[in-house]
Amino acid sequence: MWLKDTPQIGFHVSVAKSLDLAYDRAAELGCTTFQLFTRNPRVWKLKPLPDELITTFRSKRKTTGFRYVVDHMPYLPNLASSERGLMKKSRDALEEEVRRCDALGLDYLVVHLGSHGGKGSAVGMRNIADATRHALEKSSGKSVILLENMAGQKNCVGASFEELRKLLDMIDDRRRVGICLDTCHVYAAGFDLTSQAAVDRALGLFDEITGMKELKVVHLNDTKGGLGSHLDRHEHIGKGNIGLNGFRLLLKDPRFQDLPMVLETPKGKDLKEDKINMRVLRSITRG
């Protein structure tokens, strides 16, 4: 693992075979933080967490010393939806995921905000805020729900900094809600990150409108799409339109210091791509 004074950087890692193996895979990659799914993200049905697995997972965190561990919601829920059946399943999924985070001692739960399905952003935001409030009311833990900015796809909620701010203001328990900022989504939504002036402009606007104090986790992803394309297609670091210089500027920006930064770059059958991306980031931070 990296030294304590190095950036908190890691990957979304696999939990295949056993949830606690995420720690081993993160350590193998040289991560100082990491993100995971606590369940199969592509199905609604889930298995409960056995008590012995919870104990093993918590124990492994103590022995490995990771400061931040981040969970990500499954793919299927759409918290912005007004369709009755999907809304109930999505809210139940969020409530259960918060419960799992609390049990495992995870710090953050990153949530995709979803699509309002043509009902309008105001309706979508109301649905997201209601779902978040409900899940937190049912929780007795300390895990924090993070609203992730979107790329600006049709009917999506949360591509603008203004909508992120409004959502935060609609949720009562402000101690347990924050923002996850995805660099691919930022760029696809129309905020340039390729020069110092552009980074200062984008982060300055985020601070002015949403508030830098609300930012808890960063997703470091290059992008296949162009500036303002609204295309949510992640790319390896330095291989997309943000480029190496953009990530060099972001990693060295004091506003990102001490924040957990997680890569969701494309995956192969093994860890080869992740190891390459980590070498690139290490060269940037040491250069």
C-alpha positions, 0 to 999 in steps of 0.5 A: 500500500502507499504511504499515508501522505499519498493520495487516497486512490483506488479502484472499484474491485471485485467481490467474487467468491467472498466480500472480504476478498475485496481487501486482498484485491485492493491491496494487490493493486496498491490501492489506498481506498476502494469501492465495491458492490455488496451484492450482484448489481444486475439483479433485484434479488439478493442474499442476506449478509451472514453474521460471520461474513460481516465479522470477517469483513470488519476484522479485515478492515482493521488489519488492512488499515483502509481509511475509506471504503466506498459502496456503490448502489446496484444498476437497476434501481431508478430513484427518480422514477415515478412509475409505482412498481419501479419506485417501490423496488428502488426505494426498498433497494436503497433502504437495504443497501444503507442497512448493508453499509451500516452492518459492514461499517462502510463509509459511503454509498454512491447512488446514481440519481436516475431518470425522471422518465419525462416527468420533469426534473422537479418531480425526479428530484422530489422522488430522489429526496423522498427515497433518501430521507426514507432510507436514512430514517430507517438507518441507525448507522453512520454511512453517508449517501452520496449523490453522483453527478450525471452526464446529462443523458435525456431525462437524467437528474443531477447533471447540473451543479444547481440540481445537486445543490437543490437535492442536498437542500431537500434532504433533512439529515445533512450529516448523512448526505453528500456528493460524489463527483465523476470526472467523466460525467463532469466533462460529458455535461459540458465542464472542461477539465483539460487545462488549469483555467478550465479546472479552476472554472469547473471546480470554482463553479461547483464550489460556488453553486453546490459547495466543495464541503459537500464533496466526499468522493471523486470518481476518476474516469477518462471519457470516450465522449466529447465535451458536452456530449452527454455520453457516459462512456468511461475510458482509461486514464490518459486515453480519453478526451480529458487526457493526462494533463487534466488528471495531473491537474486534478490530482495535484489540486488542493481541493481534491486532497484527502478525498477518496478517489476511485477509478471505474475504468474499463475492466478486462478478465484480469487486473492488467488494465487496473495495474496499468492505470495505477502506474499512470496515476503513480507517475502523475502524483510523483512527477 
